[in-house]
Amino acid sequence: MDLELRDRAFLITGGSDGLGLGLAQKLVSEGASVAVCGRNDERLKQAQELLGTDALCFRADVTIADELDAFIDAALSRFGRLDGAVNNAGRTAGGAVADSDDETWRQDYELKVISALHVSRRVLSALESTSGAIINVLAIMARSPGANSTPTTASRSAGLALTKAMANEVGPRGVRVNAVLIGLIASGQWVRRAAEANMLLDEFYASMAKGSKIPLGRVGRTEEFADLAAFLLSPRASYITGVGVSIDGGLSPVI
């Protein structure tokens, strides 16, 4: 299927490795231009090598508004248009509510909710002119939070509400807003955790899949996430908005 992405332009926060980088590679392979941001200079350098010289790999902390604005402005200046934005920045932070502190919650909300809100507001006018799309990358626990899963699940649930509210608001302006809710998908953070545990990556993923009782029996592949996200960004998904699509191998207990 031709996703009709050639000569379109997209930006991705948290795109210097893992899922964000995998999506960027997919978009480039479809003929699109991409801008990604991250905080780690070495990962940004590696991302530039993988994505090619036409891609914009920009150092920015999404919790700092001025840096986020500089990234968005640089992308618009480089490409002259914007067809989609992916709010992907985030990390897992889970613990017991009783043992948590206010600052941890504030930091998580800033990273996962406020940054997505800021990007979405800033890119809206550009997306209006291209009938573009926004994707918020969330987690299946946004719908089914368990014990010891906050503040991540609370922030992700807020992201799901934001997705629906925005879709209702900007749909009349020709902009679509959807969420992708991930389960256990291969990404940079798991590579680093496997190294910390002194485990082979395949062994680490197999242990995760078994322990989580994923119905399909394995951890998802980065390219599987990228295929879904690229479709939702594309004109082929032109009548899909205001939904959260799970990609989890059947792990979520709810539909």
N, C-alpha and C positions, 0 to 999 in steps of 0.2 A: 504494500500500500504506500502510495506517495503521500506523505504528510503535508506537503505543500509548504515546507518551511524554508525553502531556498530564498536567500536574500532577505530574510527576516532577522530581527535582532532581539536578543534576550539577555537579561541580567540575572545572576544567581548569587545570593548571599551564602556564605559558608560553602563556597564552590571550589576551594583549593585542593580538596581531597574527598575521598569517600563518595557518598551519594551525589553530592553537588557536582563534583568533578565528573562522575560517570554520566550525569545528565548533560553536562557541557560537552563531553565527547560525542554523545549521541546527537546533539543539536548540530555540532560542527559537521558530523558525518552526513547530516541531512542538508548541508549547504547553508546553514544559518551562521550568523555572527554571534559571539557570546562575550559577556563580561562577567568575571567572577571576582569575588573579594574574599579575603581571609586575613588572619593576623600573623601567620607564620611565614617568614620570608623564604625559607627553604622549600616549603610546600608550594608557595606561589611560583617559585622558580621552576619546580618540577612540572607544575600545571601548565606554565607557559610553553615548556618544551613539548608537552603532550598535545596541547591545543593548537600550537602554531603561532606564528608571529602576528596574525590578524586578530587574535583574541586579546582582550584586555584583562590582565591579571593584576588586581589592584589591592594594595594593602589598606585594610580598613577594619576597625572594630565597630561592629554594628550597634554597640551600646553607646557609642559616642556620635551624637547627631551630626556634628560637623564633618566627621570622617565619612559617615554614611552619605551625606549630601555630596561630598566631593566625589565619591564613587559613582553616584547616580549621574552627576553632571558630566563626569569623564565619559561615561558610557553613551550619554546622549550626544556629546560632542564628537565622539569617535564614529558613531554609527548614523547619526542624524535622524534616528527613529527608534522606536521601541515597540516590540510586539508582545512582550511578555516579561513578567517578573516572578521569580521564585524565591520565596522566603524560606530558606533552608537552614539558616544558622541555628545552632542549638547543641545541647549536650544532655546526657542523662544525669538527673540529680534526684535520687530517691532516698527517703528515710521516713522515720516515724514523725507524725505531726507533733507529738509531745516532746520530742527531742530536738525539734528544729528551732531556728531563730529567725527573726524578722529580716535580717540582712540577706540571708540565703534566699528567702522568698522574693525579696526585692530584686536581687540580681537575676534570678531565674525569669521573673516577669519582664524585666528590662530586655533580656536576651531574646526571649521567645515571643513576647507579645508586643511590647512597645516598638521594637525594631521592625517587626512586620507591619505594624500600623503606620510607622513613619515611611517606610518604603512605598507602601500602597498609596498613601496620600500624595507622595512626591511624583509617582509615575503615572497617576491617573490621567492627567491631561494628554500625555504622550500616547497612552493606550487608547484613549478615545479616538484619536485620529487614525488608528490602525485596526480598530475592533479587536484589541488585544485581550490578554488573559493574565490572571494572577493565580499562582498556586501557593498555598500554605502547606508546608511539609510538617505533618503532625505525627502522632503515634496512636495506635489502636487503643491504648489505655485512656485516651481522651474520652472514649465512650464507656470504658469498663475499668475505672480506677480500682486498684487493689490496695491492700495494706502496705505501708512503707513505700509508697510510690510518689509521694509529694516532695517537693513542689512541682515536679515535672508534669504529673497528670493534671494538676490544677491549671497550669499554664497552657497545656495542650487543649484542655477543655475550653478555656477562654479563646484559644485560637480557632476552635471549631465554631463557637458562637460568632466570632468576628467574621469568619468566612461566610456564614449564612447572612448576617446583617449586611455585609458589604455587597454580596451578590444581589440582594434585594434593592439596595440603594443605587448601584452603578449599572445594573442590567439595562435600564432605560437609556443609558449613555453608550450602550454597545460593548461594554466590558464584562467579561465573564470572570467569576471567582470560584475556585474549587479548592478542596483540600485532599491531600494524599496521606492516608493514615498507615504508617508502616508498622510491621511487626519486627521480627528479627531478620535484618537484611545485612549482608556483608558490607562493611564500611570501614573507614579509617580508624574509628574509635575501637572497634573490635580487634583490628590488627594490633593496635597498641596494647590493648588489654591482654591479648594472647602472649605478646612479648613479655609483659610484666609478670604473667603467670608461668613463663618459661615453657610454653606449650607450642607445638606445631599448630599452624593456623587451621589446617583441616581437622585436626584433633579437637581444637577449641570449638570450632563450629559444630562438629558432630556432638560434642558434649552439650552445647547450648540447645541444639535441636531436640536431643533426647530428654534433657531436663525440662524443657518447656512443653513437651508432648505436642509438637507441631504435627497436625494431621498429615501433611505431605512429607513429613519425615526429614526435612532439611531446612537449612537457613536459606533465605532468598538471595538471589544474585543481584549485584548492583545494576546490571543491564536490564533486569526485569523491572526494577523501579524506573530506570531511565526510559524504557519503552512506554510505560504508562504515563509518566509525566510529560513526555514529548507529545504523546497523543492528545492529552488534555490541553496543552498549549497550542495545538495546531488547529487550523480551520476545519479539520475533520471532526472536531468536537464542538462545533459551532452552536449546538443546541444543548450543551451540558453546562450548567452553572448552579451554584449553591449546594453542591453535594460533597460528601466526604467519601472517597473511594479507598477501601482497605486493600492492602497488599501484604498478606501475612501467612500465606500457606494454610489458611483455615484456623489460625490460632485464636482469633478473637472469639469470645463466647457470645457475642451479639452480632447481628447482621448490620 
